[in-house]
């Protein structure tokens, strides 16, 4: 339990940094300097007003200096990241695999909220996440990955897992790119942004080919149901409104990642 509580605290702090990234990366601003500031009045935020969750409650959701409302996205991202890391560590303990899942969860939270607010999936999350996924694949050597099963075992599990992550990233991003290209040829308008393709590569690196394809399917279904319901409910033009596909894809991918252990257990029982 102590490890999970420490993960919760770490998640709250990481969530606070994710908020900086979500605001600044789509605007091509540095996430290092200047220090945190109010988006409305641009006054620097003092350290005691920058404590995750607590400061938002103390300030009653408003800037201390200009009184403008603080977006509820800030405490939501902090709480969500903290709870995800708490749950992952509580269920799996402190291990390389739990660190992999916590990293993946943080990246997904950053991507989901960036896409919701700005319809942008920053390369720092997608391409950087792809590289991290390959590294974690070598460190954790997850089982039952399709390409890994086809590669020679004598290459060593770490190398096989890393190569599987590279091939999975290329395959999944290629499939999504082709789907977007075909849609453009048929409908004469863009259906997917290239950010979605790069996000798919990240999912392939972290989840493997099977997990990433499952996330693509679930994300597409979720986007169709929820997105179209929202469009019709609000009276928006379905032909021009840009759905945040990365948001739906991220939610589906996070679900697949958190259920990964149960899926592997099912495969082990099936193999017996």
C-alpha positions as CSV (number, residue, x, y, z in Angstrom):
1,X,0.0,0.0,0.0
2,X,2.9,2.4,0.8
3,X,4.2,2.0,-2.8
4,X,0.7,2.7,-4.2
5,X,0.4,5.9,-2.0
6,X,3.8,7.1,-3.2
7,X,2.7,6.4,-6.8
8,X,-0.4,8.5,-6.1
9,X,1.7,11.4,-5.0
10,X,4.1,11.0,-7.9
11,X,1.0,10.8,-10.2
12,X,-0.3,14.1,-8.8
13,X,3.0,15.8,-9.5
14,X,3.3,14.3,-13.0
15,X,-0.3,15.4,-13.7
16,X,0.7,18.9,-12.7
17,X,3.6,18.8,-15.2
18,X,1.3,17.3,-17.8
19,X,-1.0,20.4,-17.5
20,X,2.0,22.5,-18.4
21,X,2.7,20.3,-21.4
22,X,-1.0,20.3,-22.5
23,X,-1.1,24.1,-22.5
24,X,2.4,24.8,-23.9
25,X,3.3,22.1,-26.4
26,X,0.5,22.9,-28.9
27,X,1.6,26.5,-28.7
28,X,5.3,25.7,-29.3
29,X,6.2,27.1,-25.9
30,X,9.0,25.8,-23.6
31,X,7.8,23.5,-20.8
32,X,10.9,24.5,-18.8
33,X,10.7,28.3,-18.6
34,X,9.1,30.6,-17.7
35,X,7.6,29.1,-14.6
36,X,3.9,28.5,-14.4
37,X,1.7,31.5,-15.1
38,X,-2.0,32.3,-15.3
39,X,-3.2,32.0,-18.9
40,X,-5.5,35.0,-18.4
41,X,-3.3,37.6,-16.8
42,X,0.1,35.9,-17.3
43,X,1.1,36.6,-13.7
44,X,3.6,34.0,-12.4
45,X,2.0,31.4,-10.1
46,X,3.6,31.2,-6.7
47,X,4.7,27.7,-5.5
48,X,2.1,27.6,-2.8
49,X,-0.6,28.2,-5.5
50,X,0.8,25.4,-7.5
51,X,0.2,22.4,-5.2
52,X,-1.7,19.7,-7.1
53,X,-5.5,19.6,-6.3
54,X,-5.0,21.5,-3.0
55,X,-4.3,24.9,-4.5
56,X,-7.3,24.7,-6.8
57,X,-9.5,24.0,-3.8
58,X,-8.0,26.8,-1.7
59,X,-8.3,29.3,-4.5
60,X,-11.8,28.1,-5.2
61,X,-10.9,27.6,-8.9
62,X,-9.8,31.2,-9.5
63,X,-6.6,33.0,-10.1
64,X,-5.3,34.8,-7.0
65,X,-4.4,37.9,-9.0
66,X,-7.0,38.5,-11.7
67,X,-9.9,36.4,-10.3
68,X,-10.4,34.6,-13.6
69,X,-11.7,31.0,-13.4
70,X,-9.0,28.3,-13.6
71,X,-9.9,25.5,-16.1
72,X,-11.3,22.4,-14.3
73,X,-8.9,20.5,-16.6
74,X,-6.1,21.2,-14.2
75,X,-7.4,19.3,-11.2
76,X,-9.0,16.7,-13.5
77,X,-5.6,15.8,-15.1
78,X,-3.9,15.8,-11.8
79,X,-6.5,13.5,-10.1
80,X,-6.8,11.2,-13.1
81,X,-3.0,10.7,-13.4
82,X,-2.7,10.2,-9.7
83,X,-5.5,7.6,-9.5
84,X,-4.3,5.7,-12.6
85,X,-0.8,5.4,-11.1
86,X,-2.2,4.4,-7.7
87,X,-4.4,1.7,-9.2
88,X,-1.6,0.3,-11.4
89,X,0.9,0.1,-8.6
90,X,-1.6,-1.3,-6.2
91,X,-2.5,-4.1,-8.5
92,X,1.0,-4.9,-9.9
93,X,3.4,-3.7,-7.2
94,X,6.6,-1.8,-7.9
95,X,8.1,-3.4,-11.1
96,X,9.4,-2.5,-14.5
97,X,6.0,-3.4,-16.0
98,X,4.1,-1.2,-13.6
99,X,6.5,1.6,-14.5
100,X,5.8,0.9,-18.2
101,X,2.0,1.1,-17.6
102,X,2.3,4.2,-15.5
103,X,4.4,5.9,-18.2
104,X,1.9,4.8,-20.9
105,X,-1.0,6.1,-18.8
106,X,0.6,9.5,-18.3
107,X,1.3,9.8,-22.1
108,X,-2.3,8.9,-22.9
109,X,-3.7,11.5,-20.4
110,X,-1.5,14.2,-22.0
111,X,-2.6,13.2,-25.5
112,X,-6.3,13.0,-24.7
113,X,-6.5,16.4,-23.2
114,X,-4.3,18.0,-25.8
115,X,-6.5,16.6,-28.5
116,X,-9.7,17.7,-26.7
117,X,-8.5,21.3,-26.2
118,X,-6.4,22.0,-29.3
119,X,-7.0,19.0,-31.7
120,X,-3.2,18.6,-31.6
121,X,-1.3,15.4,-30.6
122,X,2.2,16.8,-29.7
123,X,5.2,14.9,-31.2
124,X,6.8,15.0,-27.7
125,X,4.1,12.6,-26.6
126,X,3.7,10.5,-29.7
127,X,7.2,10.1,-31.1
128,X,8.8,10.3,-27.7
129,X,6.3,7.8,-26.4
130,X,7.1,5.5,-29.3
131,X,10.8,5.5,-28.3
132,X,9.9,4.9,-24.7
133,X,7.6,2.0,-25.7
134,X,10.5,0.3,-27.6
135,X,12.8,0.7,-24.5
136,X,10.2,-0.7,-22.1
137,X,9.5,-3.6,-24.5
138,X,13.2,-4.5,-24.2
139,X,13.1,-4.1,-20.4
140,X,9.9,-6.0,-19.7
141,X,9.8,-8.5,-22.6
142,X,6.0,-8.9,-22.6
143,X,4.7,-12.3,-23.7
144,X,2.4,-13.3,-26.6
145,X,3.3,-10.5,-28.9
146,X,2.7,-11.6,-32.5
147,X,6.0,-10.5,-34.1
148,X,8.0,-11.8,-31.1
149,X,6.5,-15.2,-31.6
150,X,7.7,-15.2,-35.2
151,X,11.3,-14.1,-34.5
152,X,14.2,-16.5,-33.6
153,X,14.4,-17.1,-29.9
154,X,18.2,-17.2,-30.0
155,X,18.3,-13.5,-30.6
156,X,17.4,-13.0,-26.9
157,X,14.1,-11.9,-25.4
158,X,15.2,-8.3,-25.0
159,X,16.1,-7.9,-28.6
160,X,13.1,-9.9,-29.8
161,X,10.7,-7.7,-27.7
162,X,12.3,-4.5,-28.9
163,X,12.1,-5.6,-32.6
164,X,8.5,-6.6,-32.0
165,X,7.8,-3.1,-30.7
166,X,9.4,-1.5,-33.8
167,X,7.5,-3.7,-36.2
168,X,4.2,-3.3,-34.3
169,X,4.6,0.5,-34.3
170,X,5.3,0.5,-38.1
171,X,2.4,-1.9,-38.9
172,X,-0.3,-0.1,-36.8
173,X,0.7,3.4,-38.0
174,X,0.9,2.1,-41.6
175,X,-2.6,0.6,-41.3
176,X,-4.1,3.8,-39.9
177,X,-2.2,5.9,-42.5
178,X,-3.6,3.7,-45.3
179,X,-7.1,4.1,-43.9
180,X,-6.8,7.9,-43.9
181,X,-5.3,7.9,-47.4
182,X,-8.2,5.7,-48.7
183,X,-10.8,8.0,-47.0
184,X,-9.2,11.0,-48.6
185,X,-9.2,9.4,-52.1
186,X,-12.9,8.3,-51.7
187,X,-14.3,11.4,-50.0
188,X,-11.9,14.1,-51.3
189,X,-11.4,15.4,-47.8
190,X,-9.0,14.7,-44.9
191,X,-10.3,12.1,-42.5
192,X,-7.3,11.7,-40.2
193,X,-4.5,13.9,-39.1
194,X,-0.9,12.7,-39.2
195,X,-0.8,13.1,-35.4
196,X,-3.2,10.2,-35.2
197,X,-0.8,8.1,-37.3
198,X,2.1,8.9,-35.0
199,X,-0.1,8.1,-31.9
200,X,-0.9,4.7,-33.5
201,X,2.9,4.1,-33.7
202,X,3.1,4.8,-30.0
203,X,0.3,2.3,-29.2
204,X,2.0,-0.4,-31.3
205,X,5.3,0.1,-29.4
206,X,3.6,-0.1,-26.0
207,X,0.8,-2.6,-26.7
208,X,2.1,-4.8,-29.5
209,X,0.2,-5.5,-32.7
210,X,-2.8,-7.2,-31.2
211,X,-3.3,-4.7,-28.4
212,X,-2.9,-1.7,-30.7
213,X,-5.3,-3.1,-33.3
214,X,-7.9,-3.8,-30.6
215,X,-7.5,-0.2,-29.4
216,X,-8.0,1.0,-33.0
217,X,-11.2,-0.9,-33.3
218,X,-12.6,0.1,-29.9
219,X,-11.5,3.7,-30.4
220,X,-13.2,3.8,-33.8
221,X,-16.5,2.4,-32.4
222,X,-16.3,4.8,-29.4
223,X,-15.7,7.7,-31.7
224,X,-18.5,6.8,-34.0
225,X,-21.1,6.4,-31.2
226,X,-20.1,9.2,-28.9
227,X,-18.9,11.6,-31.5
228,X,-21.9,11.3,-33.8
229,X,-24.2,11.5,-30.9
230,X,-22.6,14.7,-29.8
231,X,-22.7,16.1,-33.3
232,X,-26.4,15.5,-33.8
233,X,-27.2,16.6,-30.2
234,X,-25.5,19.9,-30.7
235,X,-26.6,20.4,-34.3
236,X,-23.1,20.6,-35.7
237,X,-22.3,19.9,-39.3
238,X,-21.0,16.3,-39.5
239,X,-19.2,16.9,-42.8
240,X,-17.0,19.7,-41.3
241,X,-16.8,19.1,-37.6
242,X,-13.4,17.6,-36.6
243,X,-13.8,14.9,-34.1
244,X,-10.9,14.4,-31.6
245,X,-10.2,10.9,-32.7
246,X,-7.0,10.8,-30.5
247,X,-9.2,11.2,-27.5
248,X,-11.3,8.2,-28.3
249,X,-8.2,6.2,-29.3
250,X,-6.5,7.1,-26.1
251,X,-9.4,6.0,-23.9
252,X,-9.6,2.7,-25.8
253,X,-5.8,2.2,-25.6
254,X,-5.7,2.9,-21.9
255,X,-8.5,0.3,-21.4
256,X,-6.6,-2.3,-23.4
257,X,-3.4,-1.6,-21.4
258,X,-5.1,-1.9,-18.0
259,X,-6.7,-5.2,-19.1
260,X,-3.5,-6.5,-20.6
261,X,-2.7,-8.8,-17.6
262,X,-6.1,-10.4,-17.7
263,X,-5.7,-11.0,-21.5
264,X,-2.3,-12.7,-21.0
265,X,-3.8,-14.9,-18.2
266,X,-6.5,-16.0,-20.6
267,X,-4.0,-16.8,-23.3
268,X,-1.9,-18.8,-20.8
269,X,-5.0,-20.9,-19.8
270,X,-5.9,-21.4,-23.5
271,X,-2.3,-22.6,-24.2
272,X,-2.5,-25.3,-21.5
